Amino acid sequence: MARTWLLFLLATAPGTAADVEEAKEACAGAESPELSLRQLRARRLNGTESVSADSFLKDGMRCASITAPENELCRESVEWAFEVGLKKHPDWYFVPLGTTSHVPLHMASLDDMQRLFFCGRAGDTATRCGLPPCHCSTPPCDRCGGALPPPQLAKPFTRIKRFNVAGDPKNEFDVVQIPDQNMTHSCSNYVDDGTTVFSEDGKLVLKVASACADGRCLNSGRVMSKDAFTYGIFTFSAKVPKCHSVWPALWLLPGSSKGDGRYGPWPCSGEIDVL
């Protein structure tokens, strides 16, 4: 089983910008009452507009299993929505997703898309306008009204490790130095000279220091826990700076030793960003 190291860092990074596309479409009554609005959209956009409504309902979106060979049209429609539709259409195009799957659109899985297409009875007015009449728990979701499974309670958790950040940081952490700016794409050096990583008032401090080195005048701190963890619950509190171009972070790194994962040291084996 993979083991994980905690890594804290303070870096500098450029700002980002996002473009927001806004669109609006009314739920018109011109669609066939035999098909829901979203089913017709999927049929039309994945190139199956020649399929009759009866055939579509029988062999398409009303299928009991997305993987059944006879339900190829159903599978293609759901995969289209998951792999292509989300990239080409704004959020409002898949309005029922939040009601049927209870997850944000950008976090939807293929199973969530299956719920989106299956949950709702053909011919129902609300379904045609993007409001499914039922909630689904697990695929296949063309069967509605079943009770949700009881919640599974986790076993009692016992703390096995508490980081002591009041003393020398090197007792608990390795201070990481990365002089290669092409690897970090940042405007600073990660150094271990006592100016960027230290303890103060019982807290671990990572600081950006304005001391020139190797042609760069910003030094930054980065530490990695000496101990690795296979699984567990991690709790931490932190105060981060409120200013531009400063990028505090907490990562989880996979690895068998010191962050050297299956494909090599960071960044070759990836990371999980917590903060």
N, C-alpha and C positions, 0 to 999 in steps of 0.2 A: 504494500500500500504506500502511496506517495507520502512524503513528509514535507512540511511547509515551514519556511522561515519568515519571520516578520521583518519588514524592511521599512524604515522611516527615512524620508529625505526632504530636503528643502532645496528647490531649484528655481531657475528663472526660465520663462518661456514666453513666446509671443502670444498676442491675443488672437482670438478666433471670432468669426462672424457667421451667422446662419441666415439663410434666405428662407422666408416663409411664403408658401404659395397658398392663396386663398381661393376657394371656388365654392359654388353653390348650385345645387340641382334640386328641382322640385320632384316630389313623388307623384308623377302623373298617373292618370287612370287608363292610359292607352295600352298598358301591358296586358297580356293574356291573364285572365283570372285563374287559369290552371297552374300558373307558375309564379313563384315569388319573384319580386323585382331583382333581387341579387342573383337568383338562379339564371334568369334570362340574361343578365349582364355577363355572367361567367360563360354561359353557352355562346353568346355572341362574340366575346373577346378571345376565347380560346379556339375559335375556328370551327365550332360545332353548330352553327346556326341552321344547317340543313336538317338537323335531327328534329323529328316531330315532337310536339309537346307531350303526347301520350308516351312515346318511347323514352323521352327524357325523364319523365316522372317515374316510369317503371324501372328503367335501367340506370338512371343517373343519380340525381341528388337524394332520392329516397332509398338508396342502398343501405343495407344493414352493416356492411363492412367496407371500409375504404380500400382494403387490399384484395377483395374478391376479384378474380379475373373478369367476371361478367360485369363488373362495375367500373370499367376503364374510364368512362366519361366522368363518373363521379370523382375518381382519383385525379384525373387531369384538371378538373375544375378547381378542386381544393389546392392542388399543387400550384396551379396558376396563381391563385390568390396569395399563396404563401411566398412564392419565389419571384413572381413578376408583378402581380397587382399592387402590392404594397409600395413598390419602387416607382410605379408610374402614375399612381392615383393618390389624391389627398386623403386625409383621415376620414372625412365625412362619407367617402365611398363605401367604407366598411363600418358604418354606424353600429350595426348589431353586435359587433365583437365585444364591446364592453359589457353588454347585457348578458350575453350567452357565456362568456368565458371569464368575466370579471378580472381582466388583466389589461394594462395599457396596450395600445395598438403596437407600439414599437417593441414590446416584449412578447408578442404573440408567437406561439410555437405552431408547428404543423397540426398538432392536436387541437389547438385553439381554433385554427381555421376550419377544421372538420366540424367543430361545434357550431361555428358561424353558419356553415352551409346546411347542416342537418337539423338544427333545432328550429322547429316550426312546421306547421302543417300546410301543405300546398292549398291554395285557394283562400287562406285566411287573410282578411284585409290587413290586419296589423302586420302580418309577416311580409306581405307585398310592400309595405311601406317601411320596412326595416325594423319592425318591433316584434321579435319572436314571442310567442305566447307562453313559453316555458323556459326553465333553466335546465342546463345539462351539467352533469358532474363528470362523467367519463365517456369517451367515445365507445360505441357509436351513439350519436345523440339524436337519432330519429325516433327514439322511444322516450317519452317524457312522463313526468309525474313520479318517478322513483325517488325514494328518500336518499339523502346524502349519507355516505358511510360515516360512522362515528369517528370523532377525532382520535388520533393516536398520540398519547401523552409520552413525552420523552422521559427517560429514566432520570432519577435524581443526579444532579451534577455536583461533583466535588472538585474544588479548585486544587490543582496540583502545582501551579507555578504562579509566582507573583514577582514581577520585575522590580528590582530595587534601583530606582533612578536617583536616589539622594546621594550616592557615593560616586566613585569614579565610573563613568559610563562604560569603560572598557572591561569592567567586571561582568557586565551583562551583554554587551554588544561589541561587535567588530566594527571599527570605523573604516569605511570603505573609501579608497582613493581611486578616482577615475580621471587620469590626465587627458584621455583621448576625447576631445570635444566633438569629433565626428560621430562618436557613439552616442553621446547624450543629446546632441543638438541643442545645447543650452549655452548661455552666455557666461557660465561660471566654471570654476574648477572645484572638484570634490577633494578637499585636503584634510590632513590629519596633523594639525599643528597646534591644537588647543584653542584656536580662535573661533571655530565654527561648531564644535561639539563639546559640551561641558555640562556640569550640573550646577544649578543655582536655586537656592531656596527650596530644596527638596524636589526639584523638577529637572528633567532632561531637556536641555536647550539645544536646538539646531538653529544656527544663526548665519545670515549672509554678512560677510565681512568684506570691506572695501580695501583689500590689500593686493597690489599688483603681483602677478606671478605668471610667467610664460606668456607675457603679452596681454593677459586678461586681468582686469582689476576688480573682479567679483569672485570671492571664494565662498563655497557652500559646504554644508554638512550632510553626510549620509551614513547611517548606521544599520547593521543587520544583527538580529538576535543570534547569540551563540547557540542556543538550543533550537531544535526543530520539533514540530508537532505533527502527528499523524491526523488528528481530528480534535475537535473541542469547541468551546465557546470562548471567544476572545473579547475582552472589554478594555477599552482605553478611553482616556479623555485628553483633549489637546486644545490649545489655543493657537489659532493660526493668524498670520498677519492679514490686515485688510488694506491691500495696496495692489497696484498693477504690476505685472511681470514677475510676481513671486508665486511659486508653485509648490506648496507643501503637499506631501503625499504619504500614504501608508500602503504598502504592497504586501502580497503574499507571493513568495517565490517557491516553485517546486524544486525538489532536488534530493539527492542521496547524501550530499555533503556540501555544506557551505554554499548552497544555491546553485551547485552544478547539476542541472537537470538532465533529463534523458538526451537532449539535443545539445548540451553544452551549457556554459555559464550564461548569465544574463547578457543580452536579451534573447539568446537562442532558444531557451525553453519556455519563454513567455512569462506572464505574470497575471495576478488577479489584483486589480486596483480596488482598494477599500475606500480610501479617501484621496 
